[in-house]
């Protein structure tokens, strides 16, 4: 194969990867916007499946390991059991699992934004852009408090924003794939 043929093959592979990634992003973004609750339940189901699989692996490590000590084996079995139980409980009510996940993530983002605002205020002395830092800190603190007191609402807004972002980024990836050329 010639050098130019190799370059074309590589570019073709990159183009294909960009196209597939872009189409998947657009599809997932549309699903999030059209069926936000059902899509969140699918995500909760994927996490539940991962938890069951991780649990089975940990239990197997605990039962089959010949080199681990007794406490390590007991720990793997206990951890695996917790994973399996959590996954089964999540599967039993994916709607509640999705709400719980949204509440947790919403509260986590709220706490992170509050901490980020406080940290920004502590850097005022060393910055040349005091006004922007104060504006960022205040906005971060307010957004954090709002989302902390309404974590499901905040998670829904973030979820919908992710859907819009995926659609926009997916379209950009598709355009990049279409415009990618060899020289």
MARGU-467796 format. One record per residue: y, z, x of N, C-alpha, C in turn; residue number from 1. Coordinates in Angstrom, 2 decimals, padded with zeros to 5 digits. Example, Ala and Ser with C-alpha at 12.3 -4.5 7.8 and 13.67 -1.06 7.14 Angstrom:
2
- -005.69 007.80 013.19 -004.50 007.80 012.30 -003.30 007.80 013.20 1
- -002.25 007.08 012.85 -001.06 007.14 013.67 000.03 007.87 012.90 2
This chain:
183
- -001.18 000.00 000.86 000.00 000.00 000.00 001.23 000.00 000.89 1
- 002.20 -000.82 000.56 003.42 -000.91 001.36 004.31 000.30 001.12 2
- 005.30 000.46 002.01 006.24 001.58 001.87 007.00 001.49 000.55 3
- 007.38 000.26 000.20 008.12 000.09 -001.06 007.22 000.40 -002.25 4
- 005.95 000.05 -002.17 005.01 000.38 -003.23 004.82 001.88 -003.36 5
- 004.80 002.59 -002.23 004.68 004.05 -002.25 005.90 004.68 -002.90 6
- 007.08 004.16 -002.55 008.33 004.69 -003.14 008.33 004.46 -004.64 7
- 007.89 003.28 -005.06 007.84 002.99 -006.51 006.87 003.93 -007.22 8
- 005.75 004.21 -006.60 004.77 005.11 -007.21 005.34 006.51 -007.35 9
- 006.03 006.98 -006.31 006.64 008.31 -006.37 007.72 008.36 -007.44 10
- 008.58 007.35 -007.46 009.66 007.31 -008.46 009.06 007.22 -009.86 11
- 007.99 006.44 -010.01 007.33 006.35 -011.31 006.78 007.70 -011.75 12
- 006.21 008.43 -010.81 005.71 009.77 -011.13 006.83 010.72 -011.53 13
- 007.93 010.66 -010.79 009.09 011.50 -011.12 009.64 011.12 -012.49 14
- 009.76 009.81 -012.72 010.27 009.34 -014.01 009.38 009.84 -015.14 15
- 008.07 009.75 -014.97 007.15 010.21 -016.00 007.27 011.71 -016.25 16
- 007.38 012.48 -015.16 007.52 013.93 -015.30 008.82 014.29 -016.02 17
- 009.92 013.62 -015.65 011.20 013.87 -016.33 011.10 013.51 -017.81 18
- 010.49 012.39 -018.11 010.36 011.94 -019.49 009.52 012.92 -020.31 19
- 008.37 013.31 -019.79 007.51 014.25 -020.51 008.22 015.59 -020.70 20
- 008.84 016.10 -019.63 009.58 017.37 -019.73 010.71 017.29 -020.74 21
- 011.44 016.17 -020.74 012.54 016.00 -021.68 012.08 015.92 -023.12 22
- 011.01 015.16 -023.36 010.49 015.04 -024.72 009.97 016.40 -025.21 23
- 009.24 017.12 -024.36 008.76 018.45 -024.75 009.92 019.39 -025.07 24
- 010.96 019.36 -024.25 012.12 020.23 -024.49 012.77 019.90 -025.83 25
- 012.94 018.62 -026.13 013.54 018.22 -027.41 012.66 018.67 -028.57 26
- 011.37 018.47 -028.47 010.46 018.85 -029.55 010.49 020.36 -029.78 27
- 010.39 021.15 -028.70 010.43 022.60 -028.85 011.79 023.04 -029.39 28
- 012.87 022.44 -028.92 014.20 022.78 -029.43 014.33 022.51 -030.91 29
- 013.81 021.36 -031.36 013.85 021.04 -032.79 013.01 022.04 -033.58 30
- 011.82 022.37 -033.07 010.98 023.35 -033.77 011.68 024.69 -033.90 31
- 012.38 025.11 -032.84 013.10 026.39 -032.89 014.19 026.34 -033.96 32
- 014.91 025.22 -034.05 016.00 025.13 -035.02 015.50 024.95 -036.45 33
- 014.42 024.20 -036.64 013.92 023.92 -037.98 013.10 025.09 -038.52 34
- 012.24 025.66 -037.68 011.36 026.77 -038.09 011.48 027.92 -037.09 35
- 012.61 028.60 -037.04 012.78 029.64 -036.01 011.75 030.76 -036.13 36
- 011.45 031.19 -037.34 010.49 032.27 -037.53 009.08 031.86 -037.16 37
- 008.66 030.69 -037.61 007.31 030.22 -037.32 007.14 029.95 -035.83 38
- 008.17 029.39 -035.19 008.10 029.13 -033.76 008.02 030.44 -032.99 39
- 008.77 031.45 -033.43 008.70 032.76 -032.79 007.30 033.36 -032.96 40
- 006.67 033.11 -034.11 005.31 033.61 -034.33 004.33 032.90 -033.39 41
- 004.54 031.62 -033.13 003.69 030.90 -032.19 003.84 031.50 -030.79 42
- 005.09 031.80 -030.40 005.32 032.43 -029.10 004.62 033.79 -029.04 43
- 004.74 034.56 -030.12 004.06 035.86 -030.18 002.54 035.67 -030.08 44
- 002.03 034.62 -030.70 000.59 034.33 -030.61 000.17 033.95 -029.20 45
- 001.00 033.19 -028.51 000.70 032.82 -027.12 000.68 034.07 -026.25 46
- 001.66 034.96 -026.44 001.69 036.20 -025.68 000.49 037.08 -026.02 47
- 000.10 037.12 -027.29 -001.07 037.90 -027.69 -002.34 037.34 -027.05 48
- -002.47 036.02 -027.02 -003.64 035.41 -026.38 -003.66 035.74 -024.89 49
- -002.50 035.67 -024.25 -002.42 036.04 -022.83 -002.84 037.49 -022.64 50
- -002.39 038.38 -023.53 -002.73 039.80 -023.39 -004.23 040.02 -023.51 51
- -004.87 039.35 -024.45 -006.33 039.50 -024.61 -007.03 038.97 -023.36 52
- -006.62 037.79 -022.88 -007.25 037.22 -021.68 -007.05 038.12 -020.47 53
- -005.81 038.62 -020.28 -005.54 039.52 -019.16 -006.35 040.80 -019.29 54
- -006.53 041.27 -020.51 -007.33 042.46 -020.74 -008.78 042.26 -020.37 55
- -009.34 041.14 -020.79 -010.74 040.84 -020.48 -010.92 040.74 -018.96 56
- -009.98 040.09 -018.28 -010.06 039.96 -016.82 -010.01 041.34 -016.17 57
- -009.09 042.19 -016.60 -009.00 043.54 -016.01 -010.24 044.37 -016.28 58
- -010.80 044.28 -017.48 -012.03 045.00 -017.79 -013.17 044.50 -016.89 59
- -013.25 043.18 -016.74 -014.29 042.60 -015.88 -014.13 043.07 -014.44 60
- -012.90 043.11 -013.94 -012.67 043.61 -012.58 -013.14 045.05 -012.47 61
- -012.80 045.86 -013.46 -013.21 047.25 -013.44 -014.71 047.44 -013.48 62
- -015.38 046.61 -014.26 -016.83 046.75 -014.40 -017.61 046.12 -013.24 63
- -017.10 045.05 -012.68 -017.87 044.27 -011.71 -017.48 044.50 -010.26 64
- -016.37 045.14 -010.01 -015.92 045.32 -008.63 -016.88 046.23 -007.87 65
- -017.24 045.79 -006.68 -018.13 046.58 -005.84 -017.37 047.29 -004.74 66
- -016.12 046.88 -004.51 -015.36 047.46 -003.40 -014.30 048.46 -003.86 67
- -013.88 048.37 -005.12 -012.82 049.26 -005.61 -013.37 050.67 -005.81 68
- -012.51 051.64 -005.62 -012.90 053.03 -005.85 -013.04 053.32 -007.33 69
- -013.55 054.49 -007.64 -013.79 054.88 -009.03 -012.51 054.86 -009.86 70
- -011.43 055.43 -009.31 -010.18 055.49 -010.07 -009.59 054.11 -010.27 71
- -009.72 053.23 -009.29 -009.23 051.86 -009.46 -010.01 051.15 -010.55 72
- -011.30 051.36 -010.58 -012.12 050.73 -011.61 -011.77 051.27 -013.00 73
- -011.61 052.58 -013.10 -011.22 053.20 -014.38 -009.85 052.68 -014.80 74
- -008.94 052.55 -013.83 -007.60 052.04 -014.13 -007.64 050.62 -014.67 75
- -008.45 049.76 -014.04 -008.57 048.38 -014.53 -009.16 048.34 -015.93 76
- -010.16 049.16 -016.17 -010.77 049.18 -017.50 -009.78 049.70 -018.54 77
- -009.03 050.75 -018.20 -008.04 051.30 -019.14 -006.93 050.29 -019.41 78
- -006.41 049.68 -018.34 -005.35 048.68 -018.50 -005.86 047.50 -019.32 79
- -007.05 047.04 -019.01 -007.63 045.93 -019.77 -007.81 046.27 -021.23 80
- -008.24 047.48 -021.51 -008.41 047.90 -022.91 -007.08 047.92 -023.64 81
- -006.04 048.40 -022.98 -004.70 048.42 -023.60 -004.23 047.00 -023.89 82
- -004.43 046.10 -022.92 -004.05 044.70 -023.14 -004.80 044.10 -024.33 83
- -006.11 044.31 -024.39 -006.92 043.75 -025.48 -006.47 044.33 -026.82 84
- -006.29 045.64 -026.87 -005.86 046.27 -028.13 -004.48 045.73 -028.54 85
- -003.57 045.64 -027.60 -002.24 045.11 -027.91 -002.30 043.68 -028.42 86
- -003.11 042.85 -027.78 -003.25 041.46 -028.21 -003.86 041.36 -029.60 87
- -004.88 042.15 -029.87 -005.53 042.13 -031.19 -004.56 042.62 -032.27 88
- -003.81 043.69 -031.98 -002.82 044.19 -032.94 -001.76 043.12 -033.20 89
- -001.29 042.45 -032.14 -000.29 041.39 -032.32 -000.86 040.26 -033.17 90
- -002.11 039.86 -032.92 -002.73 038.80 -033.71 -002.89 039.20 -035.17 91
- -003.05 040.49 -035.44 -003.27 040.92 -036.82 -002.02 040.73 -037.68 92
- -000.84 040.71 -037.07 000.40 040.47 -037.82 001.40 039.81 -036.88 93
- 001.30 038.49 -036.76 002.17 037.76 -035.82 003.64 037.85 -036.21 94
- 003.92 037.95 -037.51 005.32 038.08 -037.95 005.94 039.37 -037.43 95
- 005.22 040.47 -037.58 005.71 041.76 -037.08 005.78 041.76 -035.56 96
- 004.80 041.13 -034.92 004.81 041.04 -033.46 006.05 040.26 -032.98 97
- 006.38 039.16 -033.68 007.56 038.38 -033.31 008.84 039.19 -033.52 98
- 008.92 039.93 -034.63 010.09 040.79 -034.88 010.21 041.88 -033.83 99
- 009.10 042.50 -033.48 009.11 043.56 -032.47 009.56 043.00 -031.13 100
- 009.03 041.84 -030.77 009.42 041.19 -029.53 010.91 040.84 -029.55 101
- 011.40 040.33 -030.68 012.82 040.00 -030.80 013.69 041.25 -030.69 102
- 013.27 042.33 -031.32 014.03 043.58 -031.25 014.08 044.08 -029.81 103
- 012.94 044.08 -029.15 012.88 044.53 -027.76 013.77 043.67 -026.86 104
- 013.63 042.35 -026.98 014.42 041.45 -026.13 015.91 041.54 -026.45 105
- 016.24 041.65 -027.73 017.65 041.80 -028.11 018.24 043.07 -027.53 106
- 017.52 044.18 -027.66 018.01 045.45 -027.09 018.10 045.36 -025.58 107
- 017.12 044.73 -024.95 017.15 044.58 -023.49 018.37 043.77 -023.04 108
- 018.65 042.66 -023.72 019.82 041.85 -023.37 021.10 042.66 -023.58 109
- 021.17 043.42 -024.68 022.34 044.26 -024.92 022.56 045.26 -023.80 110
- 021.50 045.94 -023.39 021.61 046.92 -022.30 022.02 046.22 -021.00 111
- 021.41 045.07 -020.72 021.75 044.35 -019.49 023.21 043.92 -019.48 112
- 023.72 043.45 -020.62 025.12 043.04 -020.67 026.06 044.23 -020.49 113
- 025.71 045.37 -021.06 026.53 046.57 -020.88 026.56 046.96 -019.40 114
- 025.40 047.00 -018.79 025.33 047.34 -017.36 026.10 046.31 -016.53 115
- 025.97 045.04 -016.87 026.68 043.99 -016.14 028.19 044.17 -016.26 116
- 028.66 044.55 -017.44 030.08 044.80 -017.62 030.56 045.98 -016.79 117
- 029.79 047.05 -016.77 030.15 048.23 -015.96 030.15 047.86 -014.48 118
- 029.15 047.13 -014.04 029.08 046.72 -012.63 030.28 045.84 -012.28 119
- 030.65 044.94 -013.18 031.82 044.09 -012.91 033.08 044.94 -012.73 120
- 033.23 045.98 -013.55 034.40 046.85 -013.42 034.40 047.61 -012.09 121
- 033.23 047.90 -011.57 033.17 048.63 -010.30 033.52 047.73 -009.11 122
- 033.57 046.43 -009.31 033.89 045.51 -008.22 035.35 045.07 -008.22 123
- 036.17 045.68 -009.07 037.57 045.26 -009.19 038.32 045.34 -007.86 124
- 038.05 046.35 -007.09 038.77 046.56 -005.84 038.55 045.42 -004.86 125
- 037.34 044.87 -004.81 037.02 043.87 -003.81 037.20 042.44 -004.26 126
- 037.79 042.22 -005.41 037.90 040.85 -005.92 039.34 040.36 -005.90 127
- 039.50 039.06 -005.76 040.83 038.45 -005.80 041.18 037.99 -007.21 128
- 040.19 038.01 -008.10 040.44 037.55 -009.47 040.25 038.71 -010.44 129
- 041.16 039.65 -010.38 041.06 040.86 -011.22 041.06 040.52 -012.71 130
- 041.93 039.61 -013.10 042.02 039.25 -014.52 040.72 038.69 -015.06 131
- 040.11 037.77 -014.31 038.85 037.18 -014.75 037.73 038.21 -014.75 132
- 037.74 039.09 -013.76 036.71 040.12 -013.70 036.84 041.08 -014.87 133
- 038.06 041.48 -015.19 038.27 042.38 -016.33 037.87 041.68 -017.64 134
- 038.26 040.41 -017.78 037.89 039.66 -018.99 036.37 039.56 -019.12 135
- 035.70 039.26 -018.00 034.24 039.18 -018.01 033.63 040.52 -018.39 136
- 034.13 041.59 -017.79 033.58 042.93 -018.04 033.75 043.33 -019.50 137
- 034.93 043.10 -020.05 035.19 043.47 -021.44 034.30 042.66 -022.38 138
- 034.23 041.35 -022.14 033.39 040.50 -022.98 031.92 040.92 -022.88 139
- 031.47 041.21 -021.68 030.09 041.63 -021.48 029.81 042.96 -022.18 140
- 030.74 043.91 -022.07 030.57 045.21 -022.72 030.55 045.07 -024.24 141
- 031.47 044.30 -024.79 031.53 044.13 -026.24 030.28 043.41 -026.73 142
- 029.90 042.33 -026.06 028.70 041.59 -026.48 027.46 042.48 -026.37 143
- 027.39 043.27 -025.32 026.25 044.17 -025.15 026.15 045.20 -026.24 144
- 027.28 045.81 -026.60 027.28 046.83 -027.66 026.92 046.18 -029.00 145
- 027.48 045.01 -029.28 027.18 044.33 -030.56 025.70 044.01 -030.66 146
- 025.14 043.42 -029.61 023.73 043.04 -029.68 022.82 044.26 -029.65 147
- 023.26 045.35 -029.02 022.45 046.56 -028.99 022.35 047.20 -030.37 148
- 023.42 047.09 -031.16 023.40 047.68 -032.50 022.80 046.74 -033.55 149
- 022.64 045.48 -033.19 021.99 044.52 -034.09 021.07 043.63 -033.26 150
- 020.00 044.21 -032.68 019.19 043.44 -031.73 018.46 042.25 -032.35 151
- 018.03 042.36 -033.59 017.33 041.22 -034.19 018.32 040.08 -034.44 152
- 019.50 040.40 -034.92 020.54 039.38 -035.11 020.87 038.73 -033.78 153
- 021.06 039.55 -032.76 021.37 039.02 -031.44 020.26 038.15 -030.89 154
- 019.02 038.58 -031.09 017.89 037.79 -030.61 017.81 036.46 -031.37 155
- 018.12 036.48 -032.67 018.11 035.24 -033.45 019.17 034.27 -032.94 156
- 020.37 034.78 -032.66 021.43 033.92 -032.13 021.00 033.33 -030.78 157
- 020.45 034.18 -029.91 019.98 033.70 -028.61 018.85 032.69 -028.77 158
- 017.95 032.93 -029.72 016.82 032.03 -030.00 017.33 030.66 -030.45 159
- 018.30 030.67 -031.38 018.86 029.40 -031.87 019.64 028.69 -030.76 160
- 020.35 029.45 -029.94 021.07 028.86 -028.82 020.08 028.21 -027.85 161
- 018.93 028.85 -027.65 017.91 028.27 -026.79 017.41 026.95 -027.38 162
- 017.26 026.89 -028.71 016.84 025.64 -029.34 017.83 024.52 -029.11 163
- 019.11 024.81 -029.30 020.16 023.82 -029.07 020.16 023.40 -027.59 164
- 020.06 024.37 -026.70 020.06 024.08 -025.26 018.88 023.21 -024.88 165
- 017.70 023.51 -025.42 016.53 022.71 -025.10 016.70 021.26 -025.56 166
- 017.28 021.06 -026.72 017.51 019.70 -027.21 018.47 018.97 -026.28 167
- 019.59 019.61 -025.95 020.58 018.96 -025.08 020.00 018.68 -023.69 168
- 019.34 019.66 -023.10 018.75 019.46 -021.78 017.63 018.43 -021.81 169
- 016.85 018.42 -022.89 015.79 017.43 -023.03 016.33 016.02 -023.11 170
- 017.39 015.82 -023.88 018.01 014.49 -023.98 018.53 014.07 -022.61 171
- 019.15 014.99 -021.89 019.64 014.67 -020.54 018.49 014.28 -019.63 172
- 017.36 014.99 -019.71 016.19 014.65 -018.89 015.67 013.25 -019.24 173
- 015.64 012.94 -020.53 015.15 011.62 -020.95 016.07 010.53 -020.40 174
- 017.38 010.74 -020.48 018.34 009.77 -019.95 018.16 009.64 -018.43 175
- 017.98 010.76 -017.74 017.74 010.71 -016.29 016.50 009.90 -015.97 176
- 015.44 010.11 -016.77 014.19 009.36 -016.54 014.42 007.86 -016.75 177
- 015.18 007.51 -017.77 015.43 006.10 -018.08 016.29 005.44 -017.00 178
- 017.17 006.20 -016.38 018.10 005.63 -015.39 017.57 005.69 -013.96 179
- 016.45 006.36 -013.75 015.91 006.50 -012.39 015.39 005.16 -011.91 180
- 015.88 004.73 -010.78 015.50 003.43 -010.21 015.19 003.58 -008.74 181
- 014.41 002.63 -008.23 014.20 002.56 -006.78 015.26 001.65 -006.21 182
- 015.58 001.86 -004.98 016.62 001.01 -004.34 016.00 -000.12 -003.61 183
